[in-house]
Amino acid sequence: MDALQNATHDVQTQTQTQTQVQTKAKTLREKAEELVGQGRHAEGLEVLETALAALSTSETEEASAIVASIANVHWTEGRPKEAKSRFETLIKATTDALGEHDPAVIQTIFAAGHACAESRHFSEAAEFFHKVLRTDDLDAEMAVRATWALAKVFDEECNFDEAQKFYEKALEMEQLRTGAKDAEILLAIADLKRSQEQYDEALVCYKEVANMYRGHALDSQQAFASLSPVLHAIGGVYEAQNRADEAIVTYTELVERAKTVLGARHAQVATLLSEVAWRCLQAEYHAQALEFYAQALVIRKEDEKGLQSLSVAFTLDPMAKAYAALGRRIEEIECLDEALCIWKKNRGPRDAIVARTLQRIGQAHMALRQWERAKASLAEAFDMHPSMPGLREDVEKSEHAAAV
């Protein structure tokens, strides 16, 4: 019994010592990274070497992080061979201590590839990832991770054929491993196809990913955070294909889900409402655009800055365009007048956007044949920015009409 207690105590003491060493090494690494961030590379490198020396070869996770920081210094100072050499030295030491098939060794090689990729040294990254994949009896999960990472490297290098091949291979491997497709890998394939303007194929992938995320709880913020960029991407593909109606439907779904998850008065909801409104405006669905802008306006007027927020002015401005397109000139002028007050307060009374808004107010008054009001607004705008496109012609027209 005493022997067992002593052995247990020794293990606990050893574990506590290792934890303390790792904590100290991490603290030193963070201090060194601050020094490097200040341009004090030599000092940072010295601290990093001290931190690495304190670790044993079995403490691979922190050692990998330290070596990655050392390599970054060498890369910054134009010494790529030294950077790669540090990773190879760490891998060799770990291999000698633990054996080449130990999971910690494989993780160290993978971490080296990841660090190279993060620093955009893609050929070195690919070399390390290939080394992982050449390992005998490689764990299925690590095989997927390394294959996916290699696909990302090819993607970054614009080697799109190889990227697609490895993305699809990773997707197939993960499906065999878990029985289900991986949404993130499928999303990477969709993004790749979209970048190559293979829009129909991209849509198939995006929609499959969207359906995966739609299967989660409707009020889940995590599910919404995952689904939101996918719906944006689907809408973007529809826009690229000139399929405005389907794009608007997609963006509208995004708005409704945001209301459910974030609350109908959330600032992000206002942003999404303005985005879909702008797309309706571009598609000349002016009444629909007004509906969305009106909802966004209510939210923005309720925020902490209230009626004088620039976001309110940026909402009123396109609303005025929608009113103008519908021939509702009085509402157009009301929007522009309200926006004008905000522009003057936030941008200054002689800013170009103030002059442009005055010009638009003048044009709206001309459309209503209110010549004196038009003349006054246009003259004020002309006094600020006489070279503004079309402004001189508007002034002359209003003066002539007012005189008649």
N, C-alpha and C positions, 0 to 999 in steps of 0.2 A: 504493500500500500504506500509506504514511504517513497519507494522508487517511482511509482506512478505519479505521486504528487510532485516529486522533484522534476520528473520529465515534463509534466504539464506546466510547471512553473517556468522551466527553461524555455519551452515553446512560447509561452505568453511573453516572457522577457524579450526573447528574440523578435517576436512580432511587434512589440512596442518599440524596440530599437529600430527596426526597419521602417516603421511608420514615422518615427522621429526624423530619421535620415531622409526619407522621401519628402517630408514636409519642409525640412531645411533646404533640400535641393530645389524644391519648387519655389521657395521664397527667394533663393539666390537667382534662379532663372528669371523670375519676374523682375527682380532688381536689375539684372543684366539687360533685359529687354527694354526697360526704361532708359538705361544708359545708351543703348543702341538707337533708340528712338530720338535721343537728343544729339545724335551724331557722334557720340563718344564710343566708337567701335572698338578701339583697342582695350579700353577699360571693361566694356561689356564682354568682350571675348575672354578676358582674364577671369572674370567672375563666372562665366559659363564653364570654363575649364575646371575651376574649383568645384562647382556644383557637380559636374560629371564625375570627377575623381572620387567624390564622397559616396557614390552609388556602387553597389555590387552588380555583377553582370546579370543577375536574376531580376533586377528591378527595371525591366525593359520599357515600361510605359513612360516613366519620367525621363529615363535615359534617351529615349527616342525624341521626346519633346526638346530636351536640351541640345541634342545633336542637330535637330532641325533648326534651332535658333543659331547654333554655331555656323551651320551651313549657310543660313541666310546672310550672316555677316560676310562670309567669304564670297557669296554671290554678289552682294552689294559692292564689294571692293574689287570685283572682277577676277575672282579666283575660283572658277567653276570646278577645276580638277580637285582642289582642296576640299570643296564642299562635298563632292561625290565621295572622295576618299574617307571623309569622316563617317559617312553612313556605312561604307564597306568595312571600316575598322570596327564599328559597333556590331555589325552583323556577324563578323568573324569571331569577335570576343563572345558574343551570345551563343553562337553555334558551338564554339569550343567548350563552353561551360555546360550547355544544356543538350546538345545534339541537334543535328540539322532538321530533324522531324518534329522537334518540340514546338507546340503551338506558339510559345512566346517568341521563338526565332522567326516563324512565319509572320507573326504580327509585326515584328521589328522590320522585316523586309517590306511589308505592306506599308507601314508607317513612313518608311523612307520614300517609297513611291508617292505617297500622298503629299508629303512635304515638298517633294520636287514639283509635283503638279501644282500645288498651291502657289509656288514661287514661279510658275510658268516655265519650268525647265522640263519640257515635255519628253524629250528623247530619253533623259535620265529616268524620268518617272516610268515611261513605258518599259525600260530595261528592268526596273525593279518589279513591276507588275508581272512581266513575263516570267521572271525568276520565281515568283510565287506560284504561278500556274504550272511551272515545270516540276513542282514538288510532287513526289510520290505520295499516294494516299492522302491527298489534300482534302481537308474538311469541306463538305459541300457548301456550307455557308460562306467560308472564305473564298471558295472558287467563284461563287457568284459575285462577291464583293470585288475581287480582283478583275474579273471579266468586265464588270460594269465600270470600274475605275479606268480600265484600259480603253473602253469605248469613249469615255469622257475625254481622255487624252487625245484620241483620234479626232473627236468632235472639235476640240479646241484648236487642233492643228489644221482644221478644215479638210481632213481626209475623210470625207463623208461616207464613202463606200465602206471603208473599214469600220468607221464608227457604227454604221447601221448593222453591219455583220455582228459586231461584238455586243451591241445593245440587244439584238434579237436573240443572240446566244445566251446572254445573261437572263433575259426574260424566260426563255425556255427552261434553263437550268433551275431558276427559282420556282417555276411552276411544277417541275418534277420534284423539287425539294419540299414544297409546302402544299401542293395541290391547288394553288391559286396564282393568278398573275399578280405581279407587283405593280402597283399603280405608278410609283415614281419612275420605274424603268420604262413603262409604257408611255408615260408623259414625256420622257426624254426622247423617245422615238417619234412621238407626235411633233415635238418642237423641231427635231431634225428635219422631218418631212416638210413642215411649214417653212423652214428656212430655205428649203430647196424648191419652194412653190409647188409642192405636191399636195395641193390643198384637199382634194377628195380623200386621199389616204390619211392625211393629218386629221381630218374631221372624224374619220372612223375611230382613230385612236383616242382623240380628245373625248369623244362621246362615251367611249367605253370607260375611260377614267372617270368622267363626270358621273356616270351611273354607279360606279364603285363608291364614290363619295356621297352620292344621294342616298345610298343605302344606310348611311349613318343617321343618328338622331338629328331631326330637323333643327332643334334648338341648340345643337352643339357648336360652340365657338371654334373648336378644333376642326370639325368637319367643314364649317363655313370657310375657315382660313385655307383649307385645302381645296375646296370647290371653287372659291372665288377666282383665282388666277386661271383655272381651267375654263370657266365660263367666259372670262375675258378673252382667252385665246380662241375659243369657238366663235365668239362675236367678231374677233379680228379676222379670222379666216373668212367668215361670211362677208365681211366688208371688202376683203381683198378680191372676193368673187363677185362683187357688186350685188350681193343678196341682202339689201338693206332691211327688208321686212323680217327676215330670219335673224339678222343681227339684233334688231330692236327687241324681238321676242326674247332672245337670249339675255340681253342686258336687263330687260324688265324682270326676268326670273331672278337675276342677281340682286336687284333692288328689293324684291319681295322677300327673298331669303335673308337679306341684311336686316330688314325690318323685324323679321321674326327673331333673329339671333341677337341683334344689337339693340333693338328698340326703335320704334318709328321716328323718334326725335334725335337719333344719334348723328353726330357730325359726318361720319362716314356714309350714312344713308343720304345725306344732302349732297355729298360729292358724287355718289353713284346716280342720284336723280339728275344732277346737272349733266353728267356724262350721257345718259340715255336721252335727255332732252336735246342736247346738242346734236346727237345723231338723228333724232326726229327732225330737227331743224334742217340738217343737211339733206335729208330725204324729202323735205318740203311737206312734212306732216306737222303743220304749224299749230293746229289746235292741240294735238297730242303733246307737242313740245311745251306749249304753255301750261298744260296740266302738270307736267313733271317739274318745270321751273317754279310753278306756284308752290308746290310741296316743298321744294328745296328752300325757297325764300322764307317760308314760315319757320323752318328749322333754324336758318341762319340768323333770322331776326331775334330768335330766342337765346342765342348764345351770349357769352359774357360781354362781348363788345357791342352786342345789340345792333341798333339801326345804323351805326356809323362804321360797321365792319366792311372792309374791302370785299369780303366774300359776298356781301349783300349787293354791292355795286356790280360785281362780276356776274351776279345772277340777273339783276335788273337789265343789264346791257343787252344780252341775247333775247330776253323776254320782249324788249322793245322791238327787236328785229322781227320776232314772231307776230307781234301786234301789227307792225307795218305791213308784213306780207298778207295779213288778213284784212288790211284796209281799216284797221281800228286805230286811227291816228291819235285820238284823244288819249287812249290808254298808253300808246307809245310815248307820247309827250310826258305823261305822268311818270312813267318808268324812268325816262331820261332825266327829268327834273330831279327825281329822288337820287338817281345815281350821280348827277352833277354835284349835288351838295357833298356827297361822300368823297368824290374825286378831289374837289377843292380842299376839303379838310385834310385828306391823307396825302395827296400828291402836290398840293400847292395850287393857288388860283390861276397860274399861267402855264400849267403843265399841258403837254400836247394832247393828252387824253381829255382834258377839260375843253380844249378848243374843238376837238373832234366831236365831243358830245354836244357842244353848242351848235356845231354845224348840222348835226343830225336833228336837233330840235328845230333849227331853222328850216330844214328840208320838210319836216313834218308839218310845220305851220304853212309852208308854201303849198303842200298837198291839200291843206284845208282852206287855201286862199286867204289866209290870215297874214297879209303882206307886211303890215307894220311890225307885228311880232316876229315874223321871219326876218325882216330887215334888222331888227335890234339884236337878235341872237347871232346872226351871221356877221354883223359888224363887230360884235364883241370877239367872236372867234378870229376874224380877220386881223384884229388889232394884236392878237397874241401870236398867231402863226399864219402870216399871209401866203406862205408857199404851200400850204396844205392842199393836196390834190382836189381840184374841183371847187375850191372855196371861192376863188375870185369870180368864177362864172355864177355861182349861187348868189353872191353879193350883188352882182350887176343885175341879175334877173329879178331879185327881190326889190331892188331900188327902182327898177323900171316899172314893175308891177305896182309898187306903192305910189309912184308918181302919177300913174294913169288912174 
